[in-house]
Amino acid sequence: MTFQDAVAHQPLWVRLWLDWLLFGVVALPLALFIWKQSREVALAALIANIPAGLGTAWIYHYMGYVKLLGLAHIIFWTPLAVYLYMQIKRSDLPNWPRWIVIVALATIAISLAFDYSDALRYLLGERTATFSPLAN
C-alpha cells in the first residue's frame, strides 16, 4: 500500500489537514522567493522541507503508518520554526511575506504538536502500524 493509499483511508479531517500542510508548509513558502528580503527564508523552508518529506517517506517505507511518522518533521521543522519565528520580528520584512511566514509557522507549530505527541506515544509503546507498505 502506498502512502497515498494509507492517507486515503484516514478520516476526512486528517486528509484535509495533510492537504493544508502541503500548502501551508511547502507551497506557500515558495512565494517568499518573490521578495528579495524573504528569499533566504524561502530557501530555509525549502532546505528543511526536502529532508522532512524524504524522511517521512523513508519511515513509511520501512515502518508503515506508525506514530513515529512525524519524526522527520520534528528533526527538521523544529529548527525551522525557531528560525521563522525570528524572521517575523525583522523590521525590513514587507507585510505580505511576514503574513506568509506567520501562516507557515502556525501550520508547522500545529503539525509539530501532533508530531511530538505521536512520537511520545510511540516511545511509550503504541507501535502498531495502521497500514504497512510491506504487507503488499
RAURPE-V900600 format. One record per residue. N is the residue number from 1. D_LAST is the distance of its C-alpha to the last C-alpha in Angstrom with 1 decimal. Layout:
{{N/D_LAST} {N/D_LAST}}
This chain:
{{1/6.0} {2/9.3} {3/12.3} {4/14.1} {5/11.8} {6/12.1} {7/15.8} {8/16.2} {9/15.6} {10/18.3} {11/21.9} {12/24.1} {13/26.2} {14/23.2} {15/22.2} {16/25.9} {17/26.4} {18/23.7} {19/25.4} {20/28.7} {21/27.5} {22/26.6} {23/30.0} {24/32.1} {25/30.8} {26/29.7} {27/31.6} {28/34.8} {29/35.8} {30/35.7} {31/38.7} {32/40.6} {33/41.0} {34/43.6} {35/46.2} {36/47.6} {37/47.9} {38/44.2} {39/42.6} {40/42.1} {41/40.3} {42/38.0} {43/37.3} {44/36.7} {45/34.1} {46/32.4} {47/32.5} {48/31.0} {49/28.3} {50/26.8} {51/25.9} {52/25.0} {53/22.4} {54/21.1} {55/21.1} {56/19.2} {57/16.5} {58/16.6} {59/16.4} {60/13.4} {61/11.6} {62/12.7} {63/13.1} {64/11.3} {65/13.6} {66/16.4} {67/20.2} {68/20.7} {69/19.1} {70/22.7} {71/24.0} {72/24.3} {73/26.3} {74/28.6} {75/29.3} {76/30.0} {77/31.2} {78/33.6} {79/35.9} {80/35.5} {81/36.5} {82/39.6} {83/40.4} {84/40.1} {85/42.3} {86/44.9} {87/44.8} {88/45.6} {89/49.0} {90/50.0} {91/53.2} {92/52.6} {93/49.2} {94/49.9} {95/48.9} {96/46.0} {97/44.1} {98/45.0} {99/43.5} {100/40.3} {101/40.1} {102/40.8} {103/38.0} {104/35.5} {105/36.8} {106/36.5} {107/32.9} {108/32.1} {109/34.0} {110/32.2} {111/28.8} {112/30.0} {113/31.2} {114/27.7} {115/26.3} {116/29.0} {117/28.7} {118/24.9} {119/25.3} {120/28.1} {121/26.2} {122/23.4} {123/26.3} {124/27.8} {125/24.8} {126/22.5} {127/19.3} {128/16.6} {129/13.7} {130/13.6} {131/10.0} {132/7.9} {133/6.0} {134/5.5} {135/3.8} {136/0.0}}
